[in-house]
Every structure is written in structure tokens, then in C-alpha cells.
């Protein structure tokens, strides 16, 4: 019996499609990584320059970023 190839289904670990905010944040994080930014403080600085804003509408901090990523991961 031939083994079936492995595959991932879109959003297989999500309950719903990402929100517009989640997509914007994810895209910004990917752009930062693409520019070689891999440390927390560099990522926070990039987000403050490129957006989106933190959920409270204020500038990102290391603490607010960590809280938001933990919140999104738990959803």
C-alpha cells in the first residue's frame, strides 16, 4: 500500500480565517524578518516605524508585543 503524501490544509490549526489586523501584523513581521531583523527590540522598532500600531493604538513596546503575540497564540 502506497503511503499518502503529507500536506497541510489552509488554517488547519485555526478556528477561523485571520482578521485584517492579524494579517497586517503577520505581514509586517514577515517583512521585518526578510530585512534580517530577528531580535525583539529590532522587531518592535520596525513595527513602530512601519505599523500596524499596537492594539491600544499606541507605540509597541517589548512587553506589549509579547503580550499580544501570547494572546494571539492562545486564540
C-alpha angles and dihedrals in degrees: 000000000000117000116243114241116251118249140169123230118221110269092356092157096043131085092214142003115283118273120243089257092051090049092049092048093046092049091050092050091049091051090050091050089048089057091053097258107144106148124090097239092048091049092050091049090050093050091049090053100039103025164194099173122236115274091263090056092248132109119291120255127188088255096048091047092050092048093048095048090048090049092049092046091053093051 
